[in-house]
Amino acid sequence: MSIIALKNELTIRFLTDKIDILKYLQIGISIPIWQELHKYILKDLEFYQTRSILLLEDGNPVGNALIYNDKSDVLYFGYFGVLNHEENKILKLMDEIVKYARKNSFKIIRGPINIPGIIYGWGFMKEGSLGNLFSGNPINPPIYQNLFLKNGFFIKNEQNTWEGFLPRINPWKLKAYDFSDYEYFNPKDIDDFKKYKDIFLKIQEENLPSSARITPSIANVMDNYIEYIFEFGYNFMIFFVRYKPTDEIVACGNYLPNPFRKDNMGNYDSCITYTWAVIPEHRRKGLTMLMYGATSLQAWKKKIRYGGGPMGSNIKTNAGMAKKIGGKIGRTHLILEREL
């Protein structure tokens, strides 16, 4: 742990102990850091060998930024926030990230990307977005992105969250498609998923656009994320499609639970529609509708009737699917980057 004195009675403290880092993460994000979520956060903090830049005023914590990397030339930051959103303190914290990146020979700074991303999301929220609590959607005033953009950063990725009521659709009754050659299925439990883990990652890696692959080294933290889905969600939130004539898995995807919202009866009533991927040879056959529809039937049985799905603003196909089921853009988050 080292301390660097700054003028105006501000100091910077670098934290490397994961428990110490966890204590101050809430300064940097609006989404609650519950005790039952600590184990998932700590696993990611450990894997990415994170450290926090803690900003203090008269010895009191007033700002935080998490920094980490994946052994590349990119320095990632997340959980960036300052109490009362004061401009001079945002600039101090930003400047400290830049100084650290230069000192350690990073070529790019990118963020905010909070880890685990499946819970705490990414990006600074664009003005005009919905401000209610929803997993994966941090909330902040526009002063953050405005200051970053004035100080050498540019928009690397714009993520729209399409959300709304999730209609229940029986895909096998849709006259426009013939799914007789396809089988939709869900893993029974975590051990069952592990049988398909490699093909899940392969299909996602090869077929998702770069704007949808935000969390670095996702394959290495996948087990952590699957445990989270099964603890707070259901097995139907992970799905595959098999092509019967060859027994090949040709599509897959997943939803995420939203533990921060319940209905009047105490049931989780919403989810995040997270990823969809179909290999090229089986596109234009309605498999996205098969995955959505078959999953919607199960979601409705569990009282889940509302969803929000993040996707890059440049992904027209998924946006078209979201529109088809009645979704609208509820919020937009900006991931920023700076080259050094």
N, C-alpha and C positions, 0 to 999 in steps of 0.2 A: 504494500500500500504506500503510495507516495502522495504528497500534498504540494501543490504549486500555488504560490500566492498571487492574487490578482488585485488590481486596484479597485476602489469603491467597496472595500470590505468583502469582496467575493473571493472564495477559494474553490479549487477543484480537487476532488479526491477520486483517485482511481481505485475501484473495488475489483478484486479478483476472486474472493471467496464466494461461492455460489449462494450460500445462505445469506450473506450480507447483501449480495446483488438482489436477491428475492425481496428483501425487506423494503427496498426503495423503488421497485418497478412500478408500483401504483402511481407514483408521481407522474410517470410518463404515459399513462393510458387511462381512458375513461371506462373501459370494460373491467368489471370487478375481478380481482385476483383472489378467488376463494381458496380456503384451506384445502378442499378436496381436489383442486386443480394444481396444487403445488408440485405433485410428483411428475406431472407432465411437463411443467415448466422447467423443473430441475434437470430432467433428462436432456432436454434441448440445450439448456445452459451448459451442461457438462460436455455434450457432444461437440458443440461449436466453440468450446473453450472461450467463453464470453468474458467480457469485463464491462463494468459500468463506469461512466464518467458522471460523478455526482457533483452537482453545483451547490455550494453552501453560501449562505449570507449570514455573517456573524455566527458562523458555526452551525446554522440550521439548514437542513436540506431544502432547497427551493427549485431544483431542476435535476433531470436525469436523462441520460442517453445510454442505451446498451450498444456495444460494438462487438463485432465478431467477424469471422471469415471462414472460408471453406478451403483454405490452402491454395487460393488463387490470388490474382492481383487485385481483387475487389474487396474493399472494406464495407461491410454492411452495418447499418445502424437501425435501431428500433427503439420503442418505448421512449420516444423523444418528447419531453414535455417540461413546462416550467409553470410553477404556481402563479396564478393571476396572469399568465401569458404576457409577461413584460418583455418588451422589445430588446432592451439591453441584455437581458439574461438569455434570451433565445440566441442572440448573436454570439454571446460568450460561449455557450454550449456548442453552437455550430462551429465556431472558430477552433475550439478544442478538438473536435472531430477531424477537421482539416489538418491541424498541426500533427495529430497522432498519425494520420494516414501518410503524410509526407515523411515523418520521422521513420516510419516503418516501411517505406518504399512501395506503398500501394499506388496503383495507377488510376483507380476508380473508386468513388464513394457512391453507395446506392442505398436508398431507403425512403421512408421507414418501412422495414419489414420486421414485424414482431414475431417472436417465436414462443410457443408453437403457433404457426400461422393459422392453423385450422381453428384455433380458439380466439386468438387476438388479432388476426388479420394483418393488414398492411395499409400503407398510404396515409397521406394527410387528406382529410375529408374536404371536398370541394363545397364552396358556399352554395346554399340552396338545397342541400341534401336533407333527407329525413334525419331527425335527431334523436329518435327513440333507441333504446338499448337493444342491440341485436348482435349476436356472436359474430366475430370476424369483421366488425364494422366500427372501428374506433372513431371518436368524435373529437373535433378540435375546431377552434375559430380559424379563419383564413389567414391570420397574421403569420402563421407558420410557413405555409407554402409561399406566401408573398415575400417574406424575408429570404427564404432559401433561393427563390427565383431571382431575386435582386443581387444575390451574392454567389454567382457562378454556377448554380445548379439549373438543370433543365428537366422537363417532364420526360421521363424514360418510358412510362407505362401509365395509361389511364384506364382504370378499372371501373366499369359500371356494375352496380348491383341491381339486377332485374328482380322485382319481387311482386308478390300479390297472392291471391287465393289460388290454391292448387286444385284444379278440377280433377275429379275422379274419372279415369278413362280406362275402359276395358279394351286393350289393344287387339285382342283376338276377335273383337266384334267390328273392327274398322274395315269397311269394304274396300278402302283404297290400298290395303296391304295384305299380302299373303305371308304369314309367318310360320307356315307348316314345316319349313325346313330349319327352323330356329328354335332353340330352347333357352328360355330365360331362367336363371337360377341364382340363389344367394348362398354364401357359405354359412354353414350351421353355427360355427363358433370361430374363435381365434385360430385354433389348431387347424380347422378346416380351411380357413383363409390362407394359411401358410402354404398349402398345397398349390395355390394359384397366385401366390405373391409375385413370383418372378414374371409370369405372363401379364399380370396386372400392370406392373411397373414398365414392362417392355411396350405394351400397347399404349400406355399413357405417354411414355417418353418419345415414342416414334410418331405419334399422331396428334398430340396436343400442340398448338402453336406456342412459340416462345413466350408470348405474352401471358400464357396460362401457367407457365412454369416459373413461379416466383420464389418460393422457398428454396435456397440452395441445398444441394446434396439430399434431396428428399428421400431417396432410397434408403439412406442410412438412419433415418428417423421414422420410417414407415411403421415399424412395430409399435412405437410409442403412440402414433396416431390411431392405429387400429384398436389398441387397448382403450383409448379415449372413446372411440365410436361405440364399442361394445358396452362400456360402462354407462354412458349417458344416452346412448341411442339403441338401435336395434340391428339385427343381422341383415334386414332388408335394405339397409343403407349402403350396402356394398353389393353390386350386382354384375353379372356376367351374361353374355349371350354366346351360346355354342351353335356352330353350324353342324347340323346332324349328319349330313352325308360324309363329312370328313372328320367329325368329332373335334374340330378345331374351335378354340375360343376366338371370336372375331370382334368382340366389343365388350366394353366394361365401363364402369363408372362408380361414383359413390356420392352419397349425401353425407351431411354432417349434422349432429344434433345441435340444438340451440337451447342450452340449459338455463338461459337467462329469461325465458318467457314461458308462462303457463296460463291455461285458461282458468275460468272461475271454479272449476272442479279440481284444480291442482295438477292437471295433465299437461305435459309438454305439447304445445299446439303448433309448433313451427320447426323448420329445418333449413339447412343451407343446401341447395342443389349445387353440388360442387364441381364434379367433372363428368364428361361424357367423351368417349373415344371409340371410333369404329375404324377398323383397318380398311385401306382404300378399296380392296376388291368387293367389299360388302356395303359400301355406301350407296345412298339413293334407294335403299330398300326399306326405309322406315324404321331402322333399328333404334334410332334415338327415341322414336315414339313408342316402340316396344318397351324400351328400358323405362321411360317415363311412366307409361301407362301401368305396367305391371307393378312398379314401385308405388304408384299412387294408390292402388287398391289396398296395399298393405299399410300405407301411411294413414289412410282414412280409418282403418280398423283401430289404429292407435291414437285417434283424435288429432292427427297432424294435418292441418288444412291450409297452412300458410307457409310460403317459402321465399327465400331470397337467394339469388345465384350470382356470384361475381364472375365477370368475364371482361376480357379486354375490349375496349371500345371499337377495335378494328375487326373483331370476330363477327362477321355478318351472319354466318349460318346459325350459330347458337342464339344470336339475338332474334333471328327469325323464329326459332323454336319457342323462345320465351314469349314473343308476341302472340304466337299461335295459341298458347294456353292462357293468354290474358295478362301477362306480366307487363310491368312498366318500370322504367328506371327510377329507383327510389333514392339512390345515393351514388356518388362518384368519389373515388379515392385516387390520389396522384402519388405515384412512386417516382422519386426524383433521383437524379444522378449528376455527378460532377467528375470531370476528367482532370487529373493532376499532371 
